[in-house]
């Protein structure tokens, strides 16, 4: 029983870190597209 509780706790902690990482990446992508839409930055393909 003790191992199950420890496993669940570790799973929740790992899941929380994964969610925070995912939200951070999502925020970066959203801010990039917002700046692109406002014209603050532009993307030009190199030849």
trRosetta pair geometry for C-beta under 8 A, 3 or more apart (Angstrom, degrees):
i j d omega theta_ij theta_ji phi_ij phi_ji
1 4 5.8 -54 -155 30 35 113
1 5 6.7 32 152 -16 66 104
2 5 5.9 -57 -154 36 33 109
2 6 6.4 31 152 -17 67 108
3 6 5.6 -55 -145 39 33 111
3 7 6.1 35 155 -21 66 107
4 7 5.7 -55 -147 38 28 112
4 8 6.4 28 154 -19 64 106
5 8 5.8 -53 -147 36 30 110
5 9 6.4 30 154 -19 64 106
6 9 5.8 -55 -148 36 30 111
6 10 6.3 28 155 -16 65 107
7 10 5.9 -55 -145 39 30 108
7 11 6.2 33 154 -21 64 108
8 11 5.6 -55 -147 36 31 115
8 12 6.4 31 155 -19 65 104
9 12 5.9 -54 -149 35 30 109
9 13 6.5 29 153 -17 64 106
10 13 5.7 -54 -147 37 33 111
10 14 6.2 30 156 -16 67 107
11 14 5.9 -56 -144 40 29 108
11 15 6.1 30 156 -19 64 109
12 15 5.6 -54 -144 39 30 113
12 16 6.3 35 155 -23 63 104
13 16 5.7 -53 -150 32 30 113
13 17 6.7 27 153 -15 63 103
14 17 5.8 -54 -151 37 33 109
14 18 6.3 35 151 -20 65 106
15 18 5.6 -54 -146 36 33 113
15 19 6.3 34 154 -20 66 104
16 19 5.7 -52 -147 35 31 111
16 20 6.5 30 154 -18 64 104
17 20 5.7 -53 -147 36 33 111
17 21 6.4 35 153 -19 65 105
18 21 5.7 -55 -151 37 31 113
18 22 6.3 31 152 -20 65 107
19 22 5.6 -55 -145 37 32 112
19 23 6.2 31 156 -18 66 105
20 23 5.8 -53 -145 37 30 110
20 24 6.4 33 154 -21 63 106
21 24 5.7 -57 -151 35 29 113
21 25 6.5 26 154 -15 65 106
22 25 5.9 -55 -149 38 31 109
22 26 6.2 32 153 -20 65 108
23 26 5.5 -54 -145 38 32 114
23 27 6.3 36 154 -23 65 104
24 27 5.7 -52 -149 32 30 112
24 28 6.7 32 151 -20 62 103
25 28 5.7 -52 -152 33 34 113
25 29 6.5 31 153 -16 66 105
26 29 5.9 -55 -148 38 32 109
26 30 6.2 31 154 -19 66 109
27 30 5.7 -55 -143 38 30 111
27 31 6.3 27 158 -17 65 107
28 31 6.0 -58 -147 38 27 106
28 32 6.4 31 153 -22 63 107
29 32 5.6 -54 -151 33 31 115
29 33 6.5 22 156 -11 65 106
30 33 6.1 -59 -149 41 30 104
30 34 6.3 34 152 -22 65 107
31 34 5.5 -51 -144 36 34 115
31 35 6.4 33 157 -17 66 103
32 35 6.0 -58 -151 37 28 107
32 36 6.3 29 151 -20 64 109
32 41 7.7 -59 -156 60 66 145
33 36 5.3 -50 -142 37 36 116
33 37 6.2 39 156 -22 66 104
34 37 5.8 -55 -148 36 29 111
34 38 6.4 22 155 -13 64 109
35 38 5.8 -58 -144 41 32 107
35 40 4.3 -77 -163 63 86 118
35 41 4.8 39 135 13 114 108
36 39 7.9 39 175 -69 28 25
36 40 7.7 -74 -60 50 21 77
36 41 5.8 -51 -84 72 60 93
36 42 7.4 111 -135 -103 74 36
36 43 6.9 -4 -123 -16 119 105
39 42 7.4 6 -153 -65 57 92
